[in-house]
Amino acid sequence: SIRTIRNGIDRFGGLDFLLFDACMMQNIEVDYQLRGKSKAFIGSPAEVPGEGAPYNTVLRPMFQDDNYVQGIVGKYYDYYSTSYSYGILLSAVDGMNLESFASATRKYVQQYKQTLMDMDYTGVLDYFKFDTYYSVSEFPDYYDINGIMQKALSAEDYAAWKAEYDKVIICKANTDIWYSALMGKQYYSVDSHQYSGVSMHIPLKKYADVNAWFAGSYYDTDWAKAVWIADETE
């Protein structure tokens, strides 16, 4: 579990970076659960090709003194943008400033909570299409956090939230498409205006109707406690 990973990192006093070379790990819930334990979290909000990172080129920037995060993301991206057709979506998140970002996000989630729960998510960049493919997996939708806020918030509030978000994004990279084995073994395009490289869960009723786990376990995450659960004084 993510808490087990957090406890393991504690034994070593923290990390310079944590590379998730696995599918769908770059979501704000994971990053926030591990906040303060790594200077940077590197990963993909979507599926990564089965071959994973090209370690023959990614290892070198791991040992740089400066710009190692950008170097890792760049070498990973270069491999799949020039040599293979699968595509790759990547980002790096600042792991040391997520408390302030959660506080900023909480303001808008609480203000727009009903909108977030009721709005039509058609067109929002989604890294797993639950409505079509839930029968083959227990995954919910993996909506891009920027795509969500862009659609839900007023233009003024979105600009204010995006300014806070930009503070925690170190870098991002994406090909125009990525290949999904989970979603019908086909290619999906990336909306560059929405793409942030990080997903966020929305606790919609449709998930709980299929799997009760989503109704209870999500609200036990630190992100849900910090952002979604309303204070009685609010």
Sequence and secondary structure as in RCSB ss.txt:
>XXXX:A:sequence
SIRTIRNGIDRFGGLDFLLFDACMMQNIEVDYQLRGKSKAFIGSPAEVPGEGAPYNTVLRPMFQDDNYVQGIVGK
YYDYYSTSYSYGILLSAVDGMNLESFASATRKYVQQYKQTLMDMDYTGVLDYFKFDTYYSVSEFPDYYDINGIMQ
KALSAEDYAAWKAEYDKVIICKANTDIWYSALMGKQYYSVDSHQYSGVSMHIPLKKYADVNAWFAGSYYDTDWAK
AVWIADETE
>XXXX:A:secstr
 HHHHHHHHHTTT BS EE  STT  BHHHHHHTTTSBSEEEE SS   TT   HHHHHHHHT SSSHHHHHHHH
HHHHHHHT SS  EEEEEETTSHHHHHHHHHHHHHHTHHHHHHS  TTS BSS HHHHGGG      EEHHHHHH
HHS HHHHHHHHHHHHHHEEEEEE SEEEESSSSSEEEE  TTT  S EE    HHHHHH THHHHHGGGSHHII
IIIS  TT 
